[in-house]
Amino acid sequence: MEIRKKLTYQFIGIVAIILLFSMVAIYISFSKTRQEEFFDRLSSKAKLVAQMLIDIDEIDSELLKRIELNNPLSLPNEKIIIYDYQDEVIYTTDDENILSITNEIIDDVRLEEETQFKQGMYEIFGQFYTGQYDRIVVFAAATDIFGMNKIKRLRIILVIVFVLSLIIVYFSGRLFAVRALAPISQMVNQVNKIELANLGTRIDEGNGQDEIAHLAKTFNKMLERLEAAFKIQKNFIANASHELRTPLTVITGQLEVILMKARTNEEYKNALLLVLNDVKDLNALSNKLLMLAQTSTDRPQMNFVKIRIDDALWKAQQEINSRNKNYSININFGEGIDDENKLSVSGNDILIKTVFINLIDNACKYSLNHHVDVTLDSKDDQLVIHFTDKGIGIIEEELKMIFNPFYRSKNTISYSGHGIGLSLVENIVKLHKGTIQVVSALDKGTKFTIKLPICT
């Protein structure tokens, strides 16, 4: 069901319930007021007849009947019955015996002094009257024709008002729902117009204060993230294609040259070794690209466990030294490491080792002495790892761009590389809820600092 219809029906339901309770309350209140007023009239009538019969000696029952017969103030279908102390009828206008007054009712009147009840269309009021010499029970009954007609008219009016009100509420509710949902409909139309070609378009935020504006702001933030993600994806595809095309072109060229003429075994062997090295570089590049894509998502599927940072460092050192014998890696422990528990973090061993390999390899590659100092320390429940070299450094203007995928500093063009390592490092550090900072001076060296939360 559409929200517009749902709001309309809910609005009608709420108003209908309020109207129904209000009208029932009005009807009950009016009915009680009518009944109380009519019983007051019956009480006055009973008392008046009793006084005339008992207190005025000149009036007997026959004379009283004639008086009441011609009384213009008599109530509709009025019946008067008076009982003496022996429950004998001493006066009655109920010649047809329409009313049924039992001894139990008479006794109740004597005990309670008065009572009121209803028999069929008659409303009856009973009263215990004490005269100068007699004690009698008087019953006055009548039908409230005018009052019941008013009640009937009130019922009709209330039903008509209820139905008309619901009709009015239905149309006004639809109008209200349409107007209330108009900003959302407008927002939907704006969102439907946004495509890949115009991701820079933003939704109108209106007054910027109500819930609709808050929703629009949320959509705009989502669009900003989507636009940034598409730009990253676009750049990634373009750069990855370029990086992959270069080694493939080299390999293809080498193979074509080999096949141009017959070669000696030694020449074939040397050519195949060159191709093998290029294939290894291509394989390493592919692995880095795959890992970069995996760590670029907001929620990568990674299983984190408690790992030792020093073990990951030793493994990284061993792997780098196995490939580059001339690299010098010095690992030190700061004064803050006074407990082996401070060397543990929650993370993925392979990813952490990848971070260390990239940072150590860069430090050694861009240093003339191929040396890097790695220092482990602890501060404020965080494990701090410094990677310090005395290499070529990084131009100050380029420091904020070195973590962008495929970006390489101007002074590193003569060195082999693809510009993926630092982007991968930053992604992995963020996945481990850590931070990475860099301080560098041109031709003086660079210092990378990683902070990771300690896992206790």
Residue pairs with C-beta under 8 A, 6 or more apart in sequence:
3 177
3 181
4 174
4 177
4 178
4 181
5 177
7 173
7 176
7 177
7 180
7 181
8 170
8 173
8 174
8 176
8 177
11 169
11 173
11 176
11 177
12 166
12 169
12 170
12 173
15 165
15 166
15 169
15 173
16 162
16 166
16 169
19 161
19 162
19 165
19 166
20 162
23 158
23 161
23 162
26 154
26 158
27 151
27 154
27 155
27 158
30 150
30 151
30 154
31 151
34 144
34 147
34 150
34 151
35 123
35 147
37 147
38 123
38 142
38 144
38 147
39 116
39 123
39 125
41 75
42 75
42 116
42 123
42 124
42 125
42 140
42 141
42 142
43 114
43 125
43 127
43 140
45 75
45 78
45 80
45 140
45 142
46 80
46 125
46 126
46 127
46 129
46 138
46 139
46 140
47 127
47 129
47 138
49 64
49 68
49 80
49 82
49 91
49 138
49 140
50 82
50 127
50 129
50 131
50 136
50 138
51 129
51 131
52 59
52 64
52 67
53 59
53 60
53 61
53 64
53 82
53 90
53 91
54 129
54 131
54 132
54 133
54 134
54 136
55 131
55 132
59 67
61 90
61 91
64 91
65 91
65 93
68 74
68 78
68 80
68 93
75 142
75 143
75 144
76 142
76 143
76 144
76 145
76 146
77 121
77 122
77 141
77 142
77 143
77 145
78 93
78 140
78 141
78 142
79 92
79 93
79 94
79 98
79 99
79 122
79 139
79 140
79 141
79 142
80 91
80 92
80 93
80 94
80 138
80 139
80 140
80 141
81 89
81 91
81 92
81 93
81 94
81 99
81 101
81 138
81 139
81 141
82 89
82 90
82 91
82 92
82 136
82 137
82 138
82 139
83 89
83 90
83 101
83 106
83 136
83 137
83 138
83 139
84 90
84 134
84 136
85 134
85 135
85 136
87 103
87 106
87 137
90 136
94 141
98 122
99 119
99 122
99 124
99 139
99 141
100 119
101 126
101 139
105 115
105 117
105 126
106 126
106 137
108 115
108 126
109 115
109 126
109 127
109 128
109 137
109 139
110 128
110 137
113 127
113 128
114 125
114 126
114 127
114 128
115 125
115 126
116 123
116 124
116 125
116 126
117 123
117 124
117 126
118 124
119 141
121 143
122 141
122 142
122 143
123 141
123 142
123 143
123 144
124 139
124 140
124 141
125 139
125 140
125 141
126 137
126 138
126 139
127 137
127 138
127 139
127 140
128 135
128 136
128 137
128 138
129 135
129 136
129 137
129 138
183 206
183 212
184 212
184 215
186 204
187 203
187 204
187 212
187 215
187 216
187 219
190 201
190 203
190 204
191 203
191 219
193 201
194 201
194 223
196 230
199 223
199 226
199 227
199 230
200 227
201 223
202 220
202 223
203 216
203 219
203 220
203 223
204 216
205 213
205 216
205 217
205 220
206 212
206 213
206 216
207 213
208 217
232 296
232 405
235 405
235 406
236 292
236 293
236 405
236 406
239 405
239 406
239 419
240 289
240 406
243 285
243 289
243 406
243 418
243 420
244 282
244 285
244 286
244 289
247 278
247 281
247 282
247 285
248 282
250 278
251 275
251 278
251 279
251 282
254 271
254 274
254 275
254 278
255 275
257 271
258 267
258 268
258 271
263 271
285 418
285 420
288 418
288 420
288 421
288 424
289 420
291 351
291 354
291 424
292 405
292 420
292 423
292 424
292 427
294 300
295 351
295 424
295 427
295 428
295 431
296 427
300 431
302 348
302 351
302 431
303 348
304 346
304 347
304 348
304 432
305 346
305 347
305 348
305 349
306 344
306 345
306 346
306 455
307 344
307 345
307 346
307 347
307 348
307 349
307 352
308 343
308 344
309 343
309 344
309 345
309 352
309 376
309 383
309 385
309 452
310 331
310 333
310 343
310 376
311 349
312 349
312 352
312 353
312 356
313 331
313 356
313 374
313 376
313 385
314 331
315 353
316 353
316 356
316 357
316 360
317 329
317 331
317 360
319 353
319 357
320 327
320 329
320 357
320 360
320 361
320 364
321 327
321 329
324 361
324 364
324 370
326 370
327 360
327 361
327 364
327 370
327 371
327 372
328 364
328 369
328 370
328 371
328 372
329 360
329 364
329 371
329 372
329 374
330 371
330 372
330 373
330 374
331 374
331 375
331 376
332 373
332 374
332 375
332 376
333 375
333 376
333 377
334 375
334 376
334 377
334 378
334 384
335 377
336 342
336 377
336 378
336 379
336 384
337 343
337 376
337 377
337 378
338 378
341 454
341 456
342 378
342 383
342 454
343 376
343 383
344 454
344 455
344 456
345 352
345 383
345 432
345 452
345 453
345 454
345 455
346 432
346 453
346 455
347 431
347 432
347 452
348 431
348 432
351 428
351 431
351 432
352 428
352 432
354 424
354 425
354 428
355 424
355 425
355 428
355 429
355 450
356 374
358 421
358 422
358 424
358 425
359 387
359 425
359 448
359 450
360 372
360 374
360 387
361 421
362 421
362 422
363 372
363 387
363 388
363 389
363 391
363 446
363 448
364 370
364 371
364 372
364 389
365 415
365 417
366 389
366 391
366 392
366 412
366 415
366 446
367 389
367 390
367 391
367 392
367 445
368 391
369 390
371 389
371 390
372 387
372 388
372 389
373 386
373 387
373 388
373 389
374 385
374 386
374 387
374 388
375 385
375 386
375 388
376 383
376 384
376 385
377 383
377 384
377 385
377 386
378 384
378 454
381 453
381 454
382 451
382 452
382 453
382 454
383 451
383 452
383 453
383 454
384 449
384 450
384 451
385 449
385 450
385 451
385 452
386 447
386 448
386 449
387 447
387 448
387 449
387 450
388 445
388 446
388 447
389 445
389 446
389 447
390 444
390 445
391 445
391 446
392 411
392 412
392 442
392 443
393 411
393 440
393 441
393 442
393 443
393 444
393 445
393 446
394 402
394 409
394 411
394 438
394 440
394 442
394 446
395 409
395 410
395 411
395 442
396 440
396 442
398 409
398 410
399 438
399 440
401 407
402 409
402 422
402 438
403 422
403 423
403 425
403 426
403 436
404 419
404 423
405 419
405 420
405 423
406 418
406 419
406 420
406 423
407 419
407 423
408 417
408 419
411 442
425 436
426 436
429 435
429 436
429 450
429 452
432 452
432 453
433 452
433 453
434 450
434 451
434 452
434 453
435 450
435 451
436 448
436 449
436 450
436 451
437 448
437 449
438 446
438 447
438 448
438 449
439 446
439 447
439 449
440 446
440 447
